[in-house]
Amino acid sequence: AKQNYTDNLLKIPKKKVLESLVELKHTSLAGNIHNIGCDPFSVHYWTNHQLLIYRDLHKEYCRLSVDATGSLVKKLKRTSLNLISGDIFLYEAVVSQGFGHFPVSQMISERHDTITISFWLDLWIKSGANPPNEAVSDYSKALVGAMCRSFCSSDLRTYVNNCFSNLNGSTCDIPPCFIRIDVSHMIKLFCRLKILNGIRNKRLKEFYVR
């Protein structure tokens, strides 16, 4: 019922999601929806307001977090055979400052590989956003690889090798953006280790985790 109410509010006819998105891209949401893909499905969108706030925040040290969730978007039905699409994820780029967290760019995508994510980030940069000073993500190789491509103009292996060389005193170019893994994701991954799951002493587990 809630979904039907939202569809009616946005004047989205049933089974015409793509046509409605194209209509919105050229009417009420012109300048906010930047790219629409049919098969596989994808939408890139951000507002001028988001872009202006990001530019203002980028005047100082800027930390950007990129993450994805697959629990918000329903799968699509295609053709007269009612073929079901793959899992559709919402990707979001968020800036964290003293006032809180502010989203600056979004993508809905049926594909979840490095090239697809990098294409979204490249379009965002092309629209006027500068690469951040620091980019944070989880352990997704696709996300980390895409951030290396778009923010550092290199692949993941080259980025890691350059960082390792600099740590060992070599005179390699320092990457323009610091790519790192979020601490909470590292702790969550560490807690899943079988060697810790069997520990009954909670203090011992907290010693390793915290």
Buried (B, 14 or more C-beta within 10 A) or exposed (E): EEEEEEBEEEEBEEEEBBEBBBBBBEEEBEEBBBEBBEEBBBBBBBBEEBBEBBBEBBEEEBBBBBBBEEEEBEEBEBEEEEEEBBEBBBBBBBBBEEEEEEBBBBBBBBBBEBEBBBBBBBBBBEBEBEBBBBBBBBEBEBBBBBBBBBBBEBEBEBBBBBBEEBEEEEEBEEBEBBBBBBEEBBEEEEEEEEEEEEBEEEEEBEEEEE
